[in-house]
Amino acid sequence: MMTRALLASCFLVLSGCSAEIAIETEPFDVRVPVTSVLQPVYAEVALDLPEESVNTEDLDLVVEQVASTLDVVNPSTTLTLRTSMRLSFTGQATPEEPLLYTDLNRPAYYTQAAEILPSREFRPASRTAVRIDSPALKDAVGRRRVWFIVSNTVARGDLGAPQLPVEILLENIVFQAVLTKPFPGLGGALEVGGL
């Protein structure tokens, strides 16, 4: 259903009196089927974040920027699909096994999940590059695992019953963060030393 590599690239740059750490997950893909025209289907997907972003509270790291990029693909040639995404810090899915549900069996924690991609329609046979930079993503830094809950439903289509199942594809999903570690007083020491 999806492939995922949980390796991360991490870059450390020293500048002035702080160190900058750039973290990026390897791209992964998610498929979210539509099993009913009348109700949305939700796919809950677990993502383990890189070690560099976990337990940052004790390191006095400052979260400068967090974003996620992805391509939303609607392979249907006749149906417009409506999709949205939420970020949850509670979930049941694992990185190996996403969890699918509908409004009939939606878990209680869904309402506490932060909306990071408002409901949006994707035309038939389209590929759309999307960048998510919701402030809620900053709360993901420091956690070992987070969950993305993606909804998918048919918004409109040609006359007649659609051929089910239909799916929306989220491809090349990447989570990126830039953190800085300030070194107070280091500037003075460097200046005195003539560096």
C-alpha positions in Angstrom: 0.0 0.0 0.0 2.9 2.3 0.6 6.7 2.2 0.7 8.7 4.1 3.1 12.3 4.6 4.0 12.9 6.1 7.4 16.4 7.2 7.0 17.0 10.9 7.3 19.6 13.2 6.0 21.0 15.7 8.6 23.2 18.7 7.9 25.0 20.6 10.6 26.1 24.2 9.7 28.0 26.4 12.2 27.3 30.1 11.7 28.0 32.9 14.1 26.9 31.8 17.5 24.6 28.9 16.6 24.5 25.6 14.8 21.9 24.9 12.2 20.5 21.4 11.8 18.5 20.5 8.7 16.5 17.3 8.8 14.7 15.6 6.0 12.9 12.2 5.8 13.2 9.9 2.8 10.2 10.3 0.5 7.3 7.8 0.9 4.0 7.2 -0.8 0.4 6.7 0.4 -2.7 5.4 -1.4 -6.1 6.4 0.0 -9.1 4.5 -1.6 -12.6 5.7 -2.0 -15.0 2.8 -1.1 -18.2 4.9 -1.1 -19.3 7.9 -3.1 -21.3 9.3 -0.1 -18.8 9.0 2.7 -15.1 10.0 3.0 -12.6 7.3 3.7 -9.7 8.1 6.0 -6.2 6.6 5.8 -4.2 6.9 9.0 -0.5 6.7 8.3 2.3 6.5 10.9 5.6 8.3 10.4 8.7 7.7 12.5 10.7 10.9 12.6 14.5 11.0 12.4 16.6 10.5 15.6 17.9 14.0 15.1 14.5 15.5 15.7 13.6 13.4 18.8 14.0 14.5 22.4 15.1 18.0 21.4 13.7 19.6 24.6 16.9 18.8 26.6 19.1 20.3 23.8 17.7 23.8 23.8 17.1 23.5 20.1 15.0 26.2 18.4 12.6 25.1 15.7 13.0 27.6 12.9 11.0 26.0 10.1 9.0 22.8 9.5 7.3 21.8 6.3 6.1 18.9 4.3 6.1 18.6 0.6 4.2 16.0 -1.6 2.6 15.4 -4.9 -1.2 14.7 -4.9 -2.2 12.5 -7.9 -5.8 11.8 -8.9 -5.5 9.0 -11.5 -9.2 8.9 -12.2 -10.1 10.2 -15.7 -13.7 11.1 -14.7 -13.9 11.9 -11.0 -12.9 15.0 -9.0 -11.7 13.9 -5.6 -11.8 15.9 -2.3 -8.9 15.4 0.0 -7.8 16.9 3.4 -5.1 16.0 5.9 -4.7 16.2 9.7 -1.7 15.7 12.0 -2.2 13.6 15.1 0.0 12.7 18.0 -2.2 9.7 18.8 -2.8 6.9 16.4 -3.2 3.2 15.8 -1.5 2.7 12.5 2.1 1.6 12.3 4.7 2.6 9.6 4.2 -0.9 8.0 0.4 -0.9 8.3 -1.8 2.1 7.6 -5.3 2.0 9.1 -8.5 2.8 7.0 -11.8 3.9 8.5 -14.9 5.9 7.7 -17.1 8.3 9.7 -18.9 5.2 11.1 -15.8 4.0 13.0 -13.7 7.1 13.1 -11.6 7.2 16.4 -12.2 9.8 19.0 -8.8 11.4 18.6 -9.6 12.5 15.1 -11.3 15.6 16.4 -8.1 16.6 18.3 -5.9 16.2 15.2 -4.8 19.5 13.7 -5.9 20.2 10.2 -2.8 20.8 8.1 -4.3 20.6 4.6 -7.8 22.1 4.4 -10.3 20.2 2.2 -9.3 20.7 -1.4 -10.5 19.3 -4.7 -8.2 17.6 -7.2 -9.3 17.4 -10.9 -9.4 14.2 -12.8 -6.0 12.9 -14.2 -4.0 15.6 -12.3 -0.8 15.8 -10.4 -0.5 18.7 -8.0 2.6 19.7 -6.0 1.6 20.7 -2.5 3.7 22.3 0.3 2.3 22.2 3.8 3.8 24.7 6.3 1.1 24.7 9.0 2.4 25.9 12.4 1.0 22.6 13.8 3.9 20.8 12.1 6.3 22.4 14.6 4.7 20.4 17.4 5.9 17.2 15.6 9.5 18.0 16.3 10.7 16.2 19.4 8.3 13.3 18.9 9.3 9.8 17.8 6.1 9.0 15.9 3.3 11.1 14.4 0.2 10.2 12.4 -1.2 11.8 9.3 -4.9 11.2 8.7 -5.8 11.7 5.0 -9.4 11.9 3.9 -10.6 11.1 0.4 -14.1 11.3 -1.2 -15.7 11.8 -4.6 -16.6 15.5 -5.0 -18.2 15.2 -8.5 -17.9 13.2 -11.7 -19.5 12.2 -14.9 -23.1 10.9 -15.0 -23.5 7.3 -14.0 -22.1 5.3 -11.1 -18.3 5.5 -10.8 -16.1 2.4 -11.0 -15.0 1.7 -7.4 -12.5 1.6 -5.8 -11.1 5.0 -6.7 -7.9 6.3 -5.0 -5.9 9.4 -4.4 -2.2 9.0 -4.4 0.1 11.0 -2.2 3.6 10.6 -3.6 7.1 11.7 -2.6 6.0 12.9 0.9 8.9 14.5 2.7 9.0 16.0 6.2 11.6 18.7 6.6 12.8 20.7 9.6 15.4 23.3 10.3 16.6 23.6 13.9 19.2 25.9 15.5 21.2 25.4 18.6 22.3 28.7 20.1 25.6 29.0 21.9 25.3 32.0 24.1 28.5 33.8 24.9 30.4 32.0 22.2 30.5 35.1 20.0 32.4 37.0 22.7 34.9 34.1 23.1 35.5 34.0 19.3 35.9 37.7 19.1 38.4 37.8 22.0 40.4 35.0 20.4 40.5 36.8 17.1 38.4 34.3 15.2 
